[in-house]
Amino acid sequence: MQQNDKDKLLSREETAKLLSVSLVTLWDWTKKDIIPAYRIGYKVRYKKGEVLQALKKMNNFNKSLKPIAMTVAIGYNFLLL
């Protein structure tokens, strides 16, 4: 029986590499419940599908912030003139 790719369990190192972040950042995101983690004994594991879904959710959130950031930047530049 072959395990489905989205249910594949990743180590902390594999997950950090997949996301191109440090282990400290991964720990911070886990602590903030941005990425769900599973403890198996003394080891922490991440489901690949959930990691990719969290990444997609973060990207969508960041896209929605861009117009607000531009408005703040324009307003700030306006104050400087």
PyMOL Python script that loads the backbone (N, CA, C, O; Angstrom):
from pymol import cmd

cmd.read_pdbstr("""\
ATOM      1  N   MET A   1       0.844  -1.180   0.000  1.00  0.00           N
ATOM      2  CA  MET A   1       0.000   0.000   0.000  1.00  0.00           C
ATOM      3  C   MET A   1       0.891   1.245   0.000  1.00  0.00           C
ATOM      4  O   MET A   1       1.751   1.399   0.866  1.00  0.00           O
ATOM      5  N   GLN A   2       0.680   2.118  -0.965  1.00  0.00           N
ATOM      6  CA  GLN A   2       1.500   3.318  -1.111  1.00  0.00           C
ATOM      7  C   GLN A   2       0.818   4.505  -0.423  1.00  0.00           C
ATOM      8  O   GLN A   2      -0.378   4.745  -0.592  1.00  0.00           O
ATOM      9  N   GLN A   3       1.624   5.243   0.362  1.00  0.00           N
ATOM     10  CA  GLN A   3       1.077   6.386   1.106  1.00  0.00           C
ATOM     11  C   GLN A   3       0.824   7.546   0.148  1.00  0.00           C
ATOM     12  O   GLN A   3       1.656   7.845  -0.708  1.00  0.00           O
ATOM     13  N   ASN A   4      -0.318   8.190   0.297  1.00  0.00           N
ATOM     14  CA  ASN A   4      -0.675   9.343  -0.516  1.00  0.00           C
ATOM     15  C   ASN A   4       0.313  10.471  -0.238  1.00  0.00           C
ATOM     16  O   ASN A   4       0.700  10.671   0.913  1.00  0.00           O
ATOM     17  N   ASP A   5       0.728  11.211  -1.260  1.00  0.00           N
ATOM     18  CA  ASP A   5       1.750  12.252  -1.125  1.00  0.00           C
ATOM     19  C   ASP A   5       1.319  13.363  -0.164  1.00  0.00           C
ATOM     20  O   ASP A   5       2.146  13.887   0.581  1.00  0.00           O
ATOM     21  N   LYS A   6       0.049  13.721  -0.173  1.00  0.00           N
ATOM     22  CA  LYS A   6      -0.398  14.808   0.701  1.00  0.00           C
ATOM     23  C   LYS A   6      -0.390  14.396   2.168  1.00  0.00           C
ATOM     24  O   LYS A   6      -0.318  15.258   3.045  1.00  0.00           O
ATOM     25  N   ASP A   7      -0.461  13.104   2.454  1.00  0.00           N
ATOM     26  CA  ASP A   7      -0.426  12.601   3.826  1.00  0.00           C
ATOM     27  C   ASP A   7       0.981  12.222   4.278  1.00  0.00           C
ATOM     28  O   ASP A   7       1.171  11.760   5.403  1.00  0.00           O
ATOM     29  N   LYS A   8       1.956  12.415   3.413  1.00  0.00           N
ATOM     30  CA  LYS A   8       3.337  12.076   3.753  1.00  0.00           C
ATOM     31  C   LYS A   8       3.798  12.932   4.935  1.00  0.00           C
ATOM     32  O   LYS A   8       3.618  14.150   4.944  1.00  0.00           O
ATOM     33  N   LEU A   9       4.389  12.281   5.920  1.00  0.00           N
ATOM     34  CA  LEU A   9       4.889  13.002   7.089  1.00  0.00           C
ATOM     35  C   LEU A   9       6.308  13.486   6.828  1.00  0.00           C
ATOM     36  O   LEU A   9       7.173  12.725   6.395  1.00  0.00           O
ATOM     37  N   LEU A  10       6.528  14.767   7.101  1.00  0.00           N
ATOM     38  CA  LEU A  10       7.835  15.378   6.890  1.00  0.00           C
ATOM     39  C   LEU A  10       8.472  15.717   8.235  1.00  0.00           C
ATOM     40  O   LEU A  10       7.780  16.061   9.193  1.00  0.00           O
ATOM     41  N   SER A  11       9.786  15.618   8.294  1.00  0.00           N
ATOM     42  CA  SER A  11      10.515  16.040   9.490  1.00  0.00           C
ATOM     43  C   SER A  11      10.574  17.566   9.521  1.00  0.00           C
ATOM     44  O   SER A  11      10.182  18.229   8.561  1.00  0.00           O
ATOM     45  N   ARG A  12      11.058  18.107  10.611  1.00  0.00           N
ATOM     46  CA  ARG A  12      11.217  19.558  10.721  1.00  0.00           C
ATOM     47  C   ARG A  12      12.169  20.070   9.634  1.00  0.00           C
ATOM     48  O   ARG A  12      11.905  21.090   8.997  1.00  0.00           O
ATOM     49  N   GLU A  13      13.271  19.353   9.431  1.00  0.00           N
ATOM     50  CA  GLU A  13      14.258  19.765   8.434  1.00  0.00           C
ATOM     51  C   GLU A  13      13.682  19.734   7.024  1.00  0.00           C
ATOM     52  O   GLU A  13      13.901  20.658   6.241  1.00  0.00           O
ATOM     53  N   GLU A  14      12.943  18.668   6.696  1.00  0.00           N
ATOM     54  CA  GLU A  14      12.326  18.556   5.373  1.00  0.00           C
ATOM     55  C   GLU A  14      11.301  19.660   5.157  1.00  0.00           C
ATOM     56  O   GLU A  14      11.219  20.233   4.071  1.00  0.00           O
ATOM     57  N   THR A  15      10.529  19.954   6.181  1.00  0.00           N
ATOM     58  CA  THR A  15       9.492  20.988   6.079  1.00  0.00           C
ATOM     59  C   THR A  15      10.117  22.363   5.904  1.00  0.00           C
ATOM     60  O   THR A  15       9.668  23.147   5.067  1.00  0.00           O
ATOM     61  N   ALA A  16      11.153  22.662   6.689  1.00  0.00           N
ATOM     62  CA  ALA A  16      11.840  23.952   6.568  1.00  0.00           C
ATOM     63  C   ALA A  16      12.450  24.103   5.178  1.00  0.00           C
ATOM     64  O   ALA A  16      12.391  25.184   4.591  1.00  0.00           O
ATOM     65  N   LYS A  17      13.028  23.039   4.649  1.00  0.00           N
ATOM     66  CA  LYS A  17      13.614  23.080   3.305  1.00  0.00           C
ATOM     67  C   LYS A  17      12.526  23.292   2.249  1.00  0.00           C
ATOM     68  O   LYS A  17      12.714  24.068   1.313  1.00  0.00           O
ATOM     69  N   LEU A  18      11.397  22.607   2.398  1.00  0.00           N
ATOM     70  CA  LEU A  18      10.282  22.747   1.456  1.00  0.00           C
ATOM     71  C   LEU A  18       9.780  24.192   1.425  1.00  0.00           C
ATOM     72  O   LEU A  18       9.437  24.711   0.363  1.00  0.00           O
ATOM     73  N   LEU A  19       9.739  24.838   2.592  1.00  0.00           N
ATOM     74  CA  LEU A  19       9.242  26.209   2.696  1.00  0.00           C
ATOM     75  C   LEU A  19      10.338  27.256   2.506  1.00  0.00           C
ATOM     76  O   LEU A  19      10.053  28.451   2.432  1.00  0.00           O
ATOM     77  N   SER A  20      11.578  26.809   2.429  1.00  0.00           N
ATOM     78  CA  SER A  20      12.736  27.715   2.315  1.00  0.00           C
ATOM     79  C   SER A  20      12.796  28.704   3.487  1.00  0.00           C
ATOM     80  O   SER A  20      12.992  29.905   3.303  1.00  0.00           O
ATOM     81  N   VAL A  21      12.621  28.164   4.687  1.00  0.00           N
ATOM     82  CA  VAL A  21      12.707  28.971   5.900  1.00  0.00           C
ATOM     83  C   VAL A  21      13.643  28.270   6.884  1.00  0.00           C
ATOM     84  O   VAL A  21      13.989  27.103   6.703  1.00  0.00           O
ATOM     85  N   SER A  22      14.043  28.985   7.912  1.00  0.00           N
ATOM     86  CA  SER A  22      14.894  28.394   8.940  1.00  0.00           C
ATOM     87  C   SER A  22      14.051  27.545   9.889  1.00  0.00           C
ATOM     88  O   SER A  22      12.823  27.638   9.904  1.00  0.00           O
ATOM     89  N   LEU A  23      14.727  26.723  10.674  1.00  0.00           N
ATOM     90  CA  LEU A  23      14.023  25.929  11.671  1.00  0.00           C
ATOM     91  C   LEU A  23      13.382  26.828  12.728  1.00  0.00           C
ATOM     92  O   LEU A  23      12.332  26.491  13.275  1.00  0.00           O
ATOM     93  N   VAL A  24      14.002  27.958  13.014  1.00  0.00           N
ATOM     94  CA  VAL A  24      13.447  28.905  13.984  1.00  0.00           C
ATOM     95  C   VAL A  24      12.124  29.475  13.464  1.00  0.00           C
ATOM     96  O   VAL A  24      11.152  29.568  14.214  1.00  0.00           O
ATOM     97  N   THR A  25      12.086  29.853  12.191  1.00  0.00           N
ATOM     98  CA  THR A  25      10.853  30.374  11.589  1.00  0.00           C
ATOM     99  C   THR A  25       9.766  29.300  11.586  1.00  0.00           C
ATOM    100  O   THR A  25       8.609  29.578  11.902  1.00  0.00           O
ATOM    101  N   LEU A  26      10.143  28.082  11.230  1.00  0.00           N
ATOM    102  CA  LEU A  26       9.182  26.980  11.228  1.00  0.00           C
ATOM    103  C   LEU A  26       8.622  26.762  12.635  1.00  0.00           C
ATOM    104  O   LEU A  26       7.417  26.563  12.793  1.00  0.00           O
ATOM    105  N   TRP A  27       9.466  26.798  13.638  1.00  0.00           N
ATOM    106  CA  TRP A  27       9.017  26.640  15.026  1.00  0.00           C
ATOM    107  C   TRP A  27       8.057  27.772  15.402  1.00  0.00           C
ATOM    108  O   TRP A  27       7.040  27.540  16.056  1.00  0.00           O
ATOM    109  N   ASP A  28       8.387  28.996  14.982  1.00  0.00           N
ATOM    110  CA  ASP A  28       7.530  30.145  15.284  1.00  0.00           C
ATOM    111  C   ASP A  28       6.164  29.983  14.627  1.00  0.00           C
ATOM    112  O   ASP A  28       5.142  30.232  15.267  1.00  0.00           O
ATOM    113  N   TRP A  29       6.129  29.571  13.363  1.00  0.00           N
ATOM    114  CA  TRP A  29       4.862  29.373  12.665  1.00  0.00           C
ATOM    115  C   TRP A  29       4.055  28.241  13.302  1.00  0.00           C
ATOM    116  O   TRP A  29       2.827  28.302  13.362  1.00  0.00           O
ATOM    117  N   THR A  30       4.756  27.210  13.776  1.00  0.00           N
ATOM    118  CA  THR A  30       4.066  26.098  14.444  1.00  0.00           C
ATOM    119  C   THR A  30       3.463  26.585  15.756  1.00  0.00           C
ATOM    120  O   THR A  30       2.321  26.259  16.080  1.00  0.00           O
ATOM    121  N   LYS A  31       4.229  27.358  16.500  1.00  0.00           N
ATOM    122  CA  LYS A  31       3.768  27.889  17.781  1.00  0.00           C
ATOM    123  C   LYS A  31       2.554  28.802  17.601  1.00  0.00           C
ATOM    124  O   LYS A  31       1.663  28.827  18.450  1.00  0.00           O
ATOM    125  N   LYS A  32       2.520  29.545  16.508  1.00  0.00           N
ATOM    126  CA  LYS A  32       1.414  30.458  16.211  1.00  0.00           C
ATOM    127  C   LYS A  32       0.247  29.758  15.513  1.00  0.00           C
ATOM    128  O   LYS A  32      -0.716  30.415  15.115  1.00  0.00           O
ATOM    129  N   ASP A  33       0.322  28.446  15.362  1.00  0.00           N
ATOM    130  CA  ASP A  33      -0.713  27.633  14.696  1.00  0.00           C
ATOM    131  C   ASP A  33      -0.933  28.017  13.240  1.00  0.00           C
ATOM    132  O   ASP A  33      -2.035  27.862  12.713  1.00  0.00           O
ATOM    133  N   ILE A  34       0.104  28.515  12.595  1.00  0.00           N
ATOM    134  CA  ILE A  34       0.023  28.803  11.166  1.00  0.00           C
ATOM    135  C   ILE A  34       0.165  27.499  10.385  1.00  0.00           C
ATOM    136  O   ILE A  34      -0.499  27.291   9.369  1.00  0.00           O
ATOM    137  N   ILE A  35       1.041  26.626  10.878  1.00  0.00           N
ATOM    138  CA  ILE A  35       1.249  25.312  10.266  1.00  0.00           C
ATOM    139  C   ILE A  35       1.023  24.261  11.342  1.00  0.00           C
ATOM    140  O   ILE A  35       1.700  24.279  12.370  1.00  0.00           O
ATOM    141  N   PRO A  36       0.074  23.335  11.124  1.00  0.00           N
ATOM    142  CA  PRO A  36      -0.170  22.300  12.136  1.00  0.00           C
ATOM    143  C   PRO A  36       0.957  21.272  12.181  1.00  0.00           C
ATOM    144  O   PRO A  36       1.503  20.888  11.147  1.00  0.00           O
ATOM    145  N   ALA A  37       1.296  20.834  13.388  1.00  0.00           N
ATOM    146  CA  ALA A  37       2.347  19.839  13.579  1.00  0.00           C
ATOM    147  C   ALA A  37       1.808  18.692  14.428  1.00  0.00           C
ATOM    148  O   ALA A  37       0.832  18.840  15.164  1.00  0.00           O
ATOM    149  N   TYR A  38       2.462  17.566  14.306  1.00  0.00           N
ATOM    150  CA  TYR A  38       2.078  16.376  15.053  1.00  0.00           C
ATOM    151  C   TYR A  38       3.295  15.863  15.803  1.00  0.00           C
ATOM    152  O   TYR A  38       4.375  15.715  15.230  1.00  0.00           O
ATOM    153  N   ARG A  39       3.113  15.595  17.087  1.00  0.00           N
ATOM    154  CA  ARG A  39       4.197  15.048  17.895  1.00  0.00           C
ATOM    155  C   ARG A  39       4.033  13.535  17.947  1.00  0.00           C
ATOM    156  O   ARG A  39       2.988  13.013  18.335  1.00  0.00           O
ATOM    157  N   ILE A  40       5.088  12.854  17.548  1.00  0.00           N
ATOM    158  CA  ILE A  40       5.124  11.392  17.597  1.00  0.00           C
ATOM    159  C   ILE A  40       6.298  11.031  18.494  1.00  0.00           C
ATOM    160  O   ILE A  40       7.453  11.056  18.069  1.00  0.00           O
ATOM    161  N   GLY A  41       5.993  10.702  19.720  1.00  0.00           N
ATOM    162  CA  GLY A  41       7.054  10.489  20.700  1.00  0.00           C
ATOM    163  C   GLY A  41       7.754  11.812  20.959  1.00  0.00           C
ATOM    164  O   GLY A  41       7.122  12.793  21.352  1.00  0.00           O
ATOM    165  N   TYR A  42       9.059  11.837  20.738  1.00  0.00           N
ATOM    166  CA  TYR A  42       9.828  13.074  20.904  1.00  0.00           C
ATOM    167  C   TYR A  42      10.029  13.816  19.584  1.00  0.00           C
ATOM    168  O   TYR A  42      10.700  14.846  19.541  1.00  0.00           O
ATOM    169  N   LYS A  43       9.450  13.293  18.520  1.00  0.00           N
ATOM    170  CA  LYS A  43       9.659  13.877  17.202  1.00  0.00           C
ATOM    171  C   LYS A  43       8.450  14.695  16.765  1.00  0.00           C
ATOM    172  O   LYS A  43       7.313  14.382  17.118  1.00  0.00           O
ATOM    173  N   VAL A  44       8.709  15.738  15.999  1.00  0.00           N
ATOM    174  CA  VAL A  44       7.654  16.587  15.440  1.00  0.00           C
ATOM    175  C   VAL A  44       7.582  16.297  13.944  1.00  0.00           C
ATOM    176  O   VAL A  44       8.602  16.255  13.257  1.00  0.00           O
ATOM    177  N   ARG A  45       6.384  16.103  13.460  1.00  0.00           N
ATOM    178  CA  ARG A  45       6.179  15.824  12.035  1.00  0.00           C
ATOM    179  C   ARG A  45       5.095  16.740  11.486  1.00  0.00           C
ATOM    180  O   ARG A  45       4.230  17.223  12.217  1.00  0.00           O
ATOM    181  N   TYR A  46       5.166  16.964  10.181  1.00  0.00           N
ATOM    182  CA  TYR A  46       4.216  17.816   9.470  1.00  0.00           C
ATOM    183  C   TYR A  46       3.664  17.030   8.287  1.00  0.00           C
ATOM    184  O   TYR A  46       4.399  16.304   7.617  1.00  0.00           O
ATOM    185  N   LYS A  47       2.360  17.179   8.033  1.00  0.00           N
ATOM    186  CA  LYS A  47       1.767  16.560   6.841  1.00  0.00           C
ATOM    187  C   LYS A  47       2.018  17.486   5.659  1.00  0.00           C
ATOM    188  O   LYS A  47       1.712  18.677   5.708  1.00  0.00           O
ATOM    189  N   LYS A  48       2.578  16.921   4.605  1.00  0.00           N
ATOM    190  CA  LYS A  48       2.950  17.714   3.435  1.00  0.00           C
ATOM    191  C   LYS A  48       1.765  18.495   2.876  1.00  0.00           C
ATOM    192  O   LYS A  48       1.909  19.675   2.553  1.00  0.00           O
ATOM    193  N   GLY A  49       0.615  17.873   2.756  1.00  0.00           N
ATOM    194  CA  GLY A  49      -0.570  18.546   2.227  1.00  0.00           C
ATOM    195  C   GLY A  49      -0.981  19.739   3.070  1.00  0.00           C
ATOM    196  O   GLY A  49      -1.369  20.777   2.534  1.00  0.00           O
ATOM    197  N   GLU A  50      -0.899  19.598   4.386  1.00  0.00           N
ATOM    198  CA  GLU A  50      -1.265  20.694   5.278  1.00  0.00           C
ATOM    199  C   GLU A  50      -0.244  21.827   5.216  1.00  0.00           C
ATOM    200  O   GLU A  50      -0.599  22.999   5.334  1.00  0.00           O
ATOM    201  N   VAL A  51       1.015  21.472   5.033  1.00  0.00           N
ATOM    202  CA  VAL A  51       2.069  22.494   4.905  1.00  0.00           C
ATOM    203  C   VAL A  51       1.834  23.311   3.640  1.00  0.00           C
ATOM    204  O   VAL A  51       1.898  24.540   3.670  1.00  0.00           O
ATOM    205  N   LEU A  52       1.564  22.634   2.538  1.00  0.00           N
ATOM    206  CA  LEU A  52       1.336  23.334   1.267  1.00  0.00           C
ATOM    207  C   LEU A  52       0.059  24.172   1.326  1.00  0.00           C
ATOM    208  O   LEU A  52       0.004  25.261   0.754  1.00  0.00           O
ATOM    209  N   GLN A  53      -0.957  23.672   2.008  1.00  0.00           N
ATOM    210  CA  GLN A  53      -2.202  24.426   2.160  1.00  0.00           C
ATOM    211  C   GLN A  53      -1.972  25.686   3.007  1.00  0.00           C
ATOM    212  O   GLN A  53      -2.508  26.748   2.692  1.00  0.00           O
ATOM    213  N   ALA A  54      -1.187  25.572   4.066  1.00  0.00           N
ATOM    214  CA  ALA A  54      -0.874  26.730   4.909  1.00  0.00           C
ATOM    215  C   ALA A  54      -0.073  27.763   4.128  1.00  0.00           C
ATOM    216  O   ALA A  54      -0.289  28.966   4.278  1.00  0.00           O
ATOM    217  N   LEU A  55       0.854  27.292   3.294  1.00  0.00           N
ATOM    218  CA  LEU A  55       1.650  28.189   2.465  1.00  0.00           C
ATOM    219  C   LEU A  55       0.752  28.940   1.488  1.00  0.00           C
ATOM    220  O   LEU A  55       0.910  30.145   1.291  1.00  0.00           O
ATOM    221  N   LYS A  56      -0.184  28.230   0.882  1.00  0.00           N
ATOM    222  CA  LYS A  56      -1.122  28.856  -0.050  1.00  0.00           C
ATOM    223  C   LYS A  56      -1.969  29.908   0.665  1.00  0.00           C
ATOM    224  O   LYS A  56      -2.213  30.988   0.127  1.00  0.00           O
ATOM    225  N   LYS A  57      -2.415  29.586   1.877  1.00  0.00           N
ATOM    226  CA  LYS A  57      -3.223  30.514   2.665  1.00  0.00           C
ATOM    227  C   LYS A  57      -2.414  31.765   3.018  1.00  0.00           C
ATOM    228  O   LYS A  57      -2.938  32.877   2.974  1.00  0.00           O
ATOM    229  N   MET A  58      -1.127  31.581   3.371  1.00  0.00           N
ATOM    230  CA  MET A  58      -0.264  32.728   3.683  1.00  0.00           C
ATOM    231  C   MET A  58      -0.064  33.606   2.454  1.00  0.00           C
ATOM    232  O   MET A  58      -0.070  34.833   2.560  1.00  0.00           O
ATOM    233  N   ASN A  59       0.112  32.989   1.294  1.00  0.00           N
ATOM    234  CA  ASN A  59       0.301  33.756   0.059  1.00  0.00           C
ATOM    235  C   ASN A  59      -0.952  34.553  -0.282  1.00  0.00           C
ATOM    236  O   ASN A  59      -0.854  35.707  -0.699  1.00  0.00           O
ATOM    237  N   ASN A  60      -2.122  33.956  -0.113  1.00  0.00           N
ATOM    238  CA  ASN A  60      -3.371  34.676  -0.379  1.00  0.00           C
ATOM    239  C   ASN A  60      -3.548  35.832   0.588  1.00  0.00           C
ATOM    240  O   ASN A  60      -4.025  36.896   0.195  1.00  0.00           O
ATOM    241  N   PHE A  61      -3.170  35.642   1.850  1.00  0.00           N
ATOM    242  CA  PHE A  61      -3.266  36.696   2.849  1.00  0.00           C
ATOM    243  C   PHE A  61      -2.336  37.850   2.497  1.00  0.00           C
ATOM    244  O   PHE A  61      -2.723  39.014   2.597  1.00  0.00           O
ATOM    245  N   ASN A  62      -1.106  37.532   2.084  1.00  0.00           N
ATOM    246  CA  ASN A  62      -0.140  38.570   1.725  1.00  0.00           C
ATOM    247  C   ASN A  62      -0.588  39.358   0.498  1.00  0.00           C
ATOM    248  O   ASN A  62      -0.347  40.563   0.421  1.00  0.00           O
ATOM    249  N   LYS A  63      -1.232  38.706  -0.455  1.00  0.00           N
ATOM    250  CA  LYS A  63      -1.735  39.407  -1.642  1.00  0.00           C
ATOM    251  C   LYS A  63      -2.815  40.410  -1.263  1.00  0.00           C
ATOM    252  O   LYS A  63      -2.897  41.489  -1.849  1.00  0.00           O
ATOM    253  N   SER A  64      -3.645  40.057  -0.282  1.00  0.00           N
ATOM    254  CA  SER A  64      -4.711  40.968   0.117  1.00  0.00           C
ATOM    255  C   SER A  64      -4.171  42.166   0.889  1.00  0.00           C
ATOM    256  O   SER A  64      -4.862  43.180   1.000  1.00  0.00           O
ATOM    257  N   LEU A  65      -2.959  42.078   1.423  1.00  0.00           N
ATOM    258  CA  LEU A  65      -2.369  43.189   2.172  1.00  0.00           C
ATOM    259  C   LEU A  65      -1.687  44.222   1.277  1.00  0.00           C
ATOM    260  O   LEU A  65      -1.498  45.360   1.707  1.00  0.00           O
ATOM    261  N   LYS A  66      -1.319  43.870   0.068  1.00  0.00           N
ATOM    262  CA  LYS A  66      -0.564  44.770  -0.802  1.00  0.00           C
ATOM    263  C   LYS A  66      -1.261  46.110  -1.040  1.00  0.00           C
ATOM    264  O   LYS A  66      -0.599  47.141  -0.923  1.00  0.00           O
ATOM    265  N   PRO A  67      -2.555  46.160  -1.365  1.00  0.00           N
ATOM    266  CA  PRO A  67      -3.181  47.472  -1.569  1.00  0.00           C
ATOM    267  C   PRO A  67      -3.148  48.334  -0.310  1.00  0.00           C
ATOM    268  O   PRO A  67      -2.975  49.550  -0.400  1.00  0.00           O
ATOM    269  N   ILE A  68      -3.311  47.724   0.854  1.00  0.00           N
ATOM    270  CA  ILE A  68      -3.266  48.471   2.107  1.00  0.00           C
ATOM    271  C   ILE A  68      -1.875  49.038   2.322  1.00  0.00           C
ATOM    272  O   ILE A  68      -1.727  50.199   2.703  1.00  0.00           O
ATOM    273  N   ALA A  69      -0.849  48.222   2.080  1.00  0.00           N
ATOM    274  CA  ALA A  69       0.528  48.675   2.260  1.00  0.00           C
ATOM    275  C   ALA A  69       0.845  49.824   1.311  1.00  0.00           C
ATOM    276  O   ALA A  69       1.541  50.767   1.687  1.00  0.00           O
ATOM    277  N   MET A  70       0.338  49.751   0.087  1.00  0.00           N
ATOM    278  CA  MET A  70       0.586  50.819  -0.875  1.00  0.00           C
ATOM    279  C   MET A  70      -0.108  52.102  -0.425  1.00  0.00           C
ATOM    280  O   MET A  70       0.452  53.189  -0.566  1.00  0.00           O
ATOM    281  N   THR A  71      -1.314  51.987   0.112  1.00  0.00           N
ATOM    282  CA  THR A  71      -2.041  53.151   0.595  1.00  0.00           C
ATOM    283  C   THR A  71      -1.290  53.817   1.731  1.00  0.00           C
ATOM    284  O   THR A  71      -1.172  55.042   1.774  1.00  0.00           O
ATOM    285  N   VAL A  72      -0.785  53.017   2.645  1.00  0.00           N
ATOM    286  CA  VAL A  72      -0.008  53.558   3.765  1.00  0.00           C
ATOM    287  C   VAL A  72       1.251  54.229   3.246  1.00  0.00           C
ATOM    288  O   VAL A  72       1.606  55.317   3.698  1.00  0.00           O
ATOM    289  N   ALA A  73       1.929  53.591   2.301  1.00  0.00           N
ATOM    290  CA  ALA A  73       3.155  54.158   1.751  1.00  0.00           C
ATOM    291  C   ALA A  73       2.862  55.460   1.013  1.00  0.00           C
ATOM    292  O   ALA A  73       3.614  56.425   1.150  1.00  0.00           O
ATOM    293  N   ILE A  74       1.792  55.505   0.241  1.00  0.00           N
ATOM    294  CA  ILE A  74       1.433  56.722  -0.483  1.00  0.00           C
ATOM    295  C   ILE A  74       1.072  57.822   0.513  1.00  0.00           C
ATOM    296  O   ILE A  74       1.494  58.968   0.358  1.00  0.00           O
ATOM    297  N   GLY A  75       0.296  57.474   1.526  1.00  0.00           N
ATOM    298  CA  GLY A  75      -0.070  58.449   2.546  1.00  0.00           C
ATOM    299  C   GLY A  75       1.150  58.971   3.272  1.00  0.00           C
ATOM    300  O   GLY A  75       1.226  60.162   3.574  1.00  0.00           O
ATOM    301  N   TYR A  76       2.098  58.111   3.557  1.00  0.00           N
ATOM    302  CA  TYR A  76       3.309  58.514   4.247  1.00  0.00           C
ATOM    303  C   TYR A  76       4.142  59.429   3.374  1.00  0.00           C
ATOM    304  O   TYR A  76       4.662  60.438   3.851  1.00  0.00           O
ATOM    305  N   ASN A  77       4.277  59.090   2.095  1.00  0.00           N
ATOM    306  CA  ASN A  77       5.039  59.919   1.170  1.00  0.00           C
ATOM    307  C   ASN A  77       4.352  61.282   0.992  1.00  0.00           C
ATOM    308  O   ASN A  77       5.018  62.308   0.853  1.00  0.00           O
ATOM    309  N   PHE A  78       3.039  61.276   0.999  1.00  0.00           N
ATOM    310  CA  PHE A  78       2.301  62.516   0.875  1.00  0.00           C
ATOM    311  C   PHE A  78       2.607  63.440   2.043  1.00  0.00           C
ATOM    312  O   PHE A  78       2.744  64.650   1.863  1.00  0.00           O
ATOM    313  N   LEU A  79       2.714  62.872   3.241  1.00  0.00           N
ATOM    314  CA  LEU A  79       3.031  63.660   4.426  1.00  0.00           C
ATOM    315  C   LEU A  79       4.440  64.238   4.363  1.00  0.00           C
ATOM    316  O   LEU A  79       4.700  65.308   4.914  1.00  0.00           O
ATOM    317  N   LEU A  80       5.341  63.540   3.697  1.00  0.00           N
ATOM    318  CA  LEU A  80       6.713  64.012   3.594  1.00  0.00           C
ATOM    319  C   LEU A  80       6.859  65.173   2.625  1.00  0.00           C
ATOM    320  O   LEU A  80       7.767  65.991   2.766  1.00  0.00           O
ATOM    321  N   LEU A  81       5.962  65.250   1.636  1.00  0.00           N
ATOM    322  CA  LEU A  81       6.045  66.318   0.644  1.00  0.00           C
ATOM    323  C   LEU A  81       5.591  67.585   1.272  1.00  0.00           C
ATOM    324  O   LEU A  81       5.576  68.627   0.617  1.00  0.00           O
TER     325      LEU A  81
END
""", "prot")
cmd.dss("prot")
cmd.show_as("cartoon", "prot")
cmd.util.cbc("prot")
cmd.orient("prot")
